[in-house]
Amino acid sequence: MMLDPTVADGLAGRRVLVVEDEMMIAMVLEESLRALGCAVVGPVSKLDDAMRLARTEVLDAAVLDVNIRGGQVFPVAEILIARGIPFALASGYSDWILPETMQGKPRLTKPFTLHELEHEVRRLCQSAPVPAS
């Protein structure tokens, strides 16, 4: 994958949690985020693992697949909301699958492009504090 080396500006060192249970998609997300300069936390594919990382890791943002092994990712999203960590929900489904509390949250509609991923992660990280050096 070829990304412009200047795209990492503002994303270098940003810790992004990736929750995705499709191995190929998880690998592409991880590679893409690393190419943008992010430090990837995960990827994880199980709800219990995702909840543990959401509770314990230092995070700047997260990309959450809605349907993962062990159920839907909404308990992870609730943990992130409580911690003030921005996230995007990734799903091929329309809004009907989302509970009311998640209706207005940022979305990445599958299949999404690398450009859409970059745009969303940049937007999520804009309000996060600058990572410590």
Secondary structure by P-SEA (a helix, b strand, c coil): cccccccccccccbbbbbbbccaaaaaaaaaaaaaaccccccccccaaaaaaaaacccccccccccccccccaaaaaaaaaaacbbbbbbcccccccccccccccccccccccaaaaaaaaaaaacccccccc
